[in-house]
Amino acid sequence: MKIPQHRYRCPLGNLQPTTPDLDTVKRQGWRNDHILVISEHDERLDWVEKEFVRRIGERLYGGKRHD
């Protein structure tokens, strides 16, 4: 006879944050605070837009560092 083991569920488990949808967080950041988070490898961008994002990033933060 198999008796299922009782698993104790911790009441603190309900307080753990869930993983948010990143696009939703980015959208709220842009709409509320005008903060834009974008990758130069985003598939929604065409080549010109990717290059533009890359150049802005390099101008503001420098190029890739090979440490």
C-alpha positions in Angstrom: 0.0 0.0 0.0 1.4 3.3 -1.1 0.8 6.2 1.2 1.4 9.7 -0.3 3.8 11.7 1.7 2.4 14.9 3.2 4.3 17.9 1.9 4.3 20.8 4.3 3.7 24.1 2.5 5.4 27.0 4.0 3.2 30.1 4.4 6.0 32.3 3.4 5.9 30.7 -0.1 3.0 33.0 -1.0 5.2 36.0 -0.3 7.9 35.1 -2.8 7.8 37.3 -5.9 6.9 35.8 -9.2 9.1 36.4 -12.2 7.6 39.5 -13.9 7.1 39.8 -17.7 10.1 41.7 -18.8 8.3 43.5 -21.7 5.7 44.7 -19.3 8.4 46.1 -16.9 10.1 47.8 -19.9 6.8 49.2 -21.1 6.0 50.6 -17.7 9.5 52.1 -17.4 9.1 53.9 -20.7 5.6 55.2 -20.0 6.1 56.2 -16.4 9.7 57.4 -16.3 10.8 57.7 -20.0 13.5 55.0 -19.5 14.2 52.9 -22.6 15.7 49.5 -22.2 16.5 47.8 -25.5 19.1 45.3 -26.9 20.8 45.9 -30.2 20.0 42.3 -30.9 16.2 42.8 -30.6 14.5 41.0 -33.5 11.9 43.7 -33.8 14.4 46.2 -35.0 15.7 46.5 -38.6 19.4 46.9 -39.3 19.4 50.7 -39.2 17.7 50.8 -35.9 20.1 48.2 -34.4 23.1 50.2 -35.6 21.6 53.4 -34.1 21.1 51.7 -30.8 24.6 50.3 -30.9 26.1 53.7 -31.7 24.2 55.4 -28.9 25.4 52.8 -26.4 29.0 53.1 -27.5 28.8 56.9 -27.3 27.3 57.0 -23.8 29.1 54.0 -22.3 32.0 53.2 -24.5 32.7 50.2 -26.6 33.2 46.6 -25.6 36.0 46.0 -23.1 38.2 43.0 -23.4 39.5 42.5 -19.9 
